[in-house]
């Protein structure tokens, strides 16, 4: 057993959900191997990475994916995304060679990718063990939004060649089906579990015990909020992850509270979000009901919603209802559902860490 093995973590910068899948696994792995050196290859800000990853790491601020372009947290800019992917694949072989050179310079003992596929192919060519970890793959997303373009089939073939090069592709529940790959290894959900601290929150807000807290968490992509139309409900306080330009005392910027996000989520009576793995998995595994925006174009949506309904509580609202602030009735309907008999455990963390541990020297 090597004293200080080197893990390279490559995380796409498309929102925070990909980091939310990797970070608990890497943190558990470092508990098991305290001397593990960590390098993170990602376009995400260092502060965001540091908020999720425990311990020291080297950050290479490089994007190893053609990150999707977005109009908002739930609206894909399809033409811009199409151009980004096409440019990323323009000289595929040269791009793979550059990644091989990068890996030979970094000399990792193991690569964990969520989910840069070209880097996975380069790792195979460089003789470096590599695993993918994600609830989706970019080829399936490309097919959903760019499936009809002239060179789409060739681009997806290159994407799948990268994913197929991974030793294993770990897919935490609930994951998008991936019948095109024969290296898929299904694991349980991945999510942090927070501490319920309602008393502290209500005391800081000077609110009575029967106050209901609704966390607004629309992901890591900045999106405009229709605060002028936001519903005012007598015993509800809305917690936002950004500054709120309003004089209403029921709209609160929770970033000023000295509490971790996961504790706020665990302490809330509901979370207002959009379909995406990170918030869904954390909400369900903390027993927090989900009020979600409809997102019918996103391939994961039916799988995420079915899992959330099976293991938790979920109601949908349309983007138009969101813009009008017409979601008070949906929130009341959400609270009318009985709580689940059993809250799922985030068993995928230990399962993934065990599989990665076995690949370290």
N, C-alpha and C positions, 0 to 999 in steps of 0.2 A: 504494500500500500504506500503510495507516494505521499509525502508529508504535506505538500502544498500544490495539489492539482489545480488546473486553470480551467474555469468554465467561461465560455463566451455565450452571452445571452443577447440574441438579436430580436428586437421588438419593433414592430411597425409603429409608426407615429399616427395611425388613424384612430383618433380618440384615445381613451384610457382603458377600454375594455380588454385589449390585448395584454397590457401590463397587469391588469387585475387578475388575469388567468395565470401569468407566469410568476408574479412576485411571491404569492404564498408558497408555491412549490420551491422556488429558489431559497426562500428563507428557511423552509423546513430542511432542505438539503444542506444548507450551511450549518444548521444545528447538528446535523448528523456528521458533517465533515467540517469542523471548526476552522481548519487551515485552508479551506477552499478560497482561491483567488477568483475574483469576479470582474470581468470586463463586460460592459453593456454597450452594444452598438444600436443606437436609436436616435431618431430625430426628436424624441420627446424632450422637454426641458429637464435639466438636471434636478431641479427642485421637485418636479413631479415624480421622477424616478426615486429620489431619496425619500419621498414621503411613503413609498410602498416597500422599498427594498431595505432590509436591515443590514447594518454594517457598512464597511467601506467598499467602494468599487471604483473602477476606472471607467469613465464615460467617454465614448467616442461619438460625437454628435454627427452621425452619418445616417442617412436614410437608405436602407437596403431594399426598400420596396418602392413601387410607384404608388404613392399614397393616394387614395381616392380623393377627389375634389368634391366639396360639399357646399350646398347653398345654406344649409342649417344642419343641426344635429340629426335630422331625420330625412332630409331632402338631398339626394345625390345630384351633383352637377354632371349629368351623363356625358355631354360633349367634351368637357374638360377632362373627365376621368378617362374617356376613350383615348384622347390625345396623350395623356400621361402614360397609360399602359403601352400604347403603340410606340412612343418614344423610348420607353424602358426596354422594349424588345427589339429596337431597330437594329442593333448589332449584337445579337444574343451571345455569340461565341466570344467576342471580345469582352463583353460584360462578365461572363463566367471566368475568363482568364484573370480579369482584375480582382475578382473575389478570391480566386485561388492564391494570387499573390498576397492579398491582404491576410488570408488565413495563415499562410506560411510565415508572414512577419509576426503575427500575433501568437502563433504556436499554442492554440488552446488544446487541452486534452479532450474536450467535449464541447459541442455546439448544441445549444437549445434555441430553436427558432420559432417565433410566433409573429408572422408566418412567412418570412422572406424566403421564397422558394429558390431563387438563383443561388443564394448562399448555401443552401442545402446541397445543390448539385455540385457546387465548388468543393464542399467538404468531402463529398464522395471522391472527387478527382484528386484531392489533396491527401486522402487517406486518413481523415479525421472523423471519429465517431460523431454522429449527429442525430438529433431527434427533433421532430416538430411537435408542437403542442398548441392546439387551437380547436375551437368549436366549429370553425368553418375553414374553407380554403379559398384563395383568390380566384381560382379557376371557376368555381361554382358562381361566385359573385360576378365575374366577367361574363359568364354565359347568361346571367339574368339581365344584365344591363347592356351588353355589347355583343350579344349572341348573333345578331344578324349582319355584323360588319364583314367585309370581304376576307380579311386575314384573321378573323377571330378564332377559327379552328386551329390554325398554326400557333397562335399565341397561347391558347389553352393547352396545346400539346406540350409546349415548352414549360408552362406552369406545372403541369402534372409530372413532367420529367424530373423537376426539382423535388416535388413532394414524394415521388416514388423513390428518390435517392436517399431519403431519411431511413435510418435503421428502423424507426417506428414513428408513426404519426399518432400521438396521444390525443384522443377526442373526449373532453370532459362533457358529461351530461348537463344540459340537453344539447346535443351536437347535430349539425347538419349531416344527413346521410352522405357517405362518400364511396359509392359503389365502384368508382373508377380506380380506387387505390386498394392494393392488397396488403399494405403494411399498417392499416388502421388498428389501433388498440384502444378500445373504449374503456374509460375510467369514470368514476363518480364525479359529482359536481365539485367545482373549485370555488370557494368563497371564504371570506373572512367572517368570523362570528364576533359581534360586538358585545359590549356590556350595556345593559339597560340602565340609563341614568336620567330617567324622566324627572326625578325629584330635583336634581341639580339644574336641569334645563328650565323647568317651570319656575324655580326659585329665581334664576337669573332674569327671567322674563317677567317676574312678578305676576304670575298667572295662577289661577286656582287649579286644584287637582283634576277637575273634570275637563280641562282644556285638551283639545285634540291637536296633535302636531302632525303637519303634512310636509314632508321633505320634498323639495323640487330638485330633481337630479336628472338633467337631460343629457349628461355625458360631457366629454372633454372638448366638444366642438362648440364654440360660442354661437348662440342663437338668440334672436330678439324675443323678448317676452311681452305679451299684451297686458302689461300691468294696469293700464287705464280701464280694462274690462275685467280685471281679476275679481272673482266672487268674494264677497265679504260674508262670512258665516260666523254667527255669534260666538261660538266657543272654539273656533279653529285659528291656529297660528300657522302661517306658511313660512318655512325655512328655506332660504335661497343660498346658492353657493357663489353669490356675487353681490356687489353693491346694489341696493335697491333705491331707485330715485322715486321715493314716495314718502308722504308724511303719515301714512297709515301705520298704526302700531301693531297690526296683525301681519305685516310683511317684514320679515327679519332677515338680515344678512348673517348667516350662521358662521361665516368665516371669522367673525369677531369672537366667537365662543372658543374657549380653550379646550375643545373636545375633538377627538378623532371623528372623521366622517362616519366610520363604521358604527361608532357608539350612537351617533345621531340617528342613523338608519335603524339600528336595533331599538331605539327609544321612541321612534315615530309611530303614529297610528296608521300612516299610509305614506307611500312614495309616489310622486307624480313623475313619470319617466317616459321613455320611448323604448321599443324593442331593441335590446342589446344585451349581450351575455352578462356583463359585469354586474349591473344593477339588479337584473332579474335574479341571478344566482344568489347574490348577497341578500336581497330582500326575502326570497323564499327560505333560505337557510337561517334567517333571523326571525322568521314568522311575521314579516311586515307585509301588509296587503299592497297590491300594485294597481295604480290607476295609470293606464298607458295610452299613448297616442296610437291610433291606427297607423300601420306602416305596411300596407299590402305588397309593396314592391320589394321589400327586403326579404331575401330567401329564408333567413332564419325565423322570421316572424311566426309562421304556423307552429313550428317546433317549440319555440320559446313559450308561446302562449299556451299550447297544450300542456307543457310541463308545469308551467306556473299554475294553471287551473287544477291540474291533478294533485300538486303538492302544496298549493297555497291558495291565495285569493287574488282574483284579477278582474278588472273591468276595463273596457276600451272606450275612448272618446275619439271623435274625428278631429282632424286638424282645424276644421271650421269651428267646431264647438270650443276647441282650445282658444282660438283667436277671439271668439265672442265672450269667453269666460263662462260658457254655459256647461259647466261640468259639476255643479253642486249636486245634482240628482244622481249622477254616476258615482260620486263619492259616497253618498248615502247608501246607494245600492251595494257598493263594495263593502261597507261596514255591516250590511245586513247578512252577509254570508257567514256561516259558522266557521270558526277557525279549523284548520286541518287537524286530524287526529294525531298526526305525527309530523314533526319537522325534519326534513332530510338533513343528514350530516354531510359536511363537505369532504367526503371520503376520497375524492380525487387527489387531494393534496398529498397524502401519504402514499397513495398508489403511484403517482408520478415521481415522487422523490425516491421511492424504492427502485423504480426502473432506471432513473438517472444514476443513482448511487452505484448500481451494478455495472455501469459503463465507465465509471471513473477509475483510473489506475491507482 
